[in-house]
Amino acid sequence: MPPRDEERRTHILDAAQHVFATKGFRGASVKELAQAAGVSPGLLYWYFRDKVDLFTSLLAERINTGFGELTGQVSFDLPPEQFLPQFGRSYVELLNRPANAALFKMLISNAATMPDVIRQVESGMIERVLGTVQGYLGRQIELGRIRHCDTEMAVRTFMGGLIGYLLLSNILQDERARALPAERLVDGVADVVLHGILPGA
C-alpha cells in the first residue's frame, strides 16, 4: 500500500478508536466513523470491508503495537522477583492510557454481544500475553530460579490480579481500587505469586 494510503488508513483507525470508545461498537454507525475520519463512507469501505473489519483491524493493530511496546520495556533475562513487577507495571500502565482504557472498557462491557470474529481477536490477545509470561516461567524452572509448579495457574493468578484491578478501577469505578497505587498492587500480586501467604511458604 502506498505511503499516502497507509497514512489515511491509520488516520481512519485513529478516528474510529475515538468513536468506538465514545459510542461503543453497536452505537457507532459507518456514517459517523467516516465523518470522524473526514472521509466518505465509500472511501472507508475501500479500506475496510465493513464496520466489523474496521474494528477487528483496529483491535489487532493496537494490540500488536501495545504488545511490542510491552515486551520491549521488560527484560526476559531478569530473575522472577524483578521480572514480574516490571512486566506488571508496564502492562497496567499500557492499559491505563486513556485511549487503551476506553477500548478495554468497551470490549469488557460489550463482550457478550460482540461478533465472534472480534471475540477471537480478543481471545488471541489474552493467549499471547499469558503464553509469553508462561513461557518465561517455564524457562525460570529450567534455570532453577523457581520450583516446579503449574505455570498456567501461576500466570493466570498473576495476570488475573492485574486484570481484576483494572476492571475494578476503570470499569466498576471502585473507590478502594482507584485509591490503590498501581505499583503497590503490582508488587503485592507479584509477592503473593512468588512467596504465597503462609509462614515459610
Secondary structure, DSSP 8 states (H G I E B T S, - for coil): --HHHHHHHHHHHHHHHHHHHHHHHHH--HHHHHHHHTS-HHHHHHH-SSHHHHHHHHHHHHHHHHHHHHHHHS-TTS-HHHHHHHHHHHHHHHHHSHHHHHHHHHHHHTGGGS-HHHHHHHHHHHHHHHHHHHHHHHHHHHTTSS-S--HHHHHHHHHHHHHHHHIIIIIS--HHHHHS-HHHHHHHHHHHHHH-SSTT-
